[in-house]
Amino acid sequence: MSTRNRPNSKSAAPPARKRSFRSSSAFRTFETLLSSLLIALLAKQFVIQAFRIPSGSMEDTLLVGDFLFVNKLLYGPEIPFVNWRFPALRVPRRGEIIVFKAPHVDKDFIKRCVAVEGDTIRYVNNVLYVNGERIEEDYKHVKRNPIGPRGYHKNFPDQRYQGNIPEQYRFVSANGVCFIVPEGHIFMMGDNRNNSQDSRFWGPLSLDRIKGKAMVIYMSVDLPARRLRLSRVGRIIT
């Protein structure tokens, strides 16, 4: 019997499909990592950023070795490479602790906002007056051996610098010369008043130099002792 037209009982196996890279688990892992990295970069640039306290100018509110998160969205985050910012949710307020680009050196600083635009300010014998009212500052810390030029720590405007204040920023009260914080600026001071280079030294801070508001300490390390300060972790910054 002829078997010429008899079908083959063993059907031919279909050709194997080549597995594309896009459908592979390696690609999906790469895609997930890339998306996570992009989200992290966007969050760091526009929403929240970590910051480490490098000096003692905010003692005892913030200590050297404190690591904290900064809210960048609140005051309007800066768009990189262009001179533009997103709209702020609100303007800075007195008493808030703010991270900013220092106006006189290429560094980030952190200080407390003690006055906003339009406020008159005097600092006499380590006592702060804003709009003629004495401000009770329970966070203030005054140590001996001030850093930097003597005079500006204890009194502002100091007699030596009163003549350097432009006329539009001078206000003569019954108690002496006051400084008027100009439009679009705030006045910054460190809580450790004798060991802080701040607006008493380099002038009012422009709002376009602000990076964000300090929120919470997420880690604290006593660097000389090489130990964690667990009691400070989770502390809300005020």
Secondary structure, DSSP 8 states (H G I E B T S, - for coil): ---TT---SS----------GGGSHHHHHHHHHHHHHHHHHHHHHHTEEEEE--SSTTTTTS-TTEEEEEE-STT--EETTTTEE---SS---TT-EEEEE-SSSSSEEEEEEEEETT-EEEEETTEEEETTEEE--TT-B--SS--SSTTTTT-BS-TTTGGGS-GGGEEEETTEEEEE--TTEEEEE-SBGGG--SHHHH--EEGGGEEEEEEEEEEEEETTTTEE-GGGTT-B--
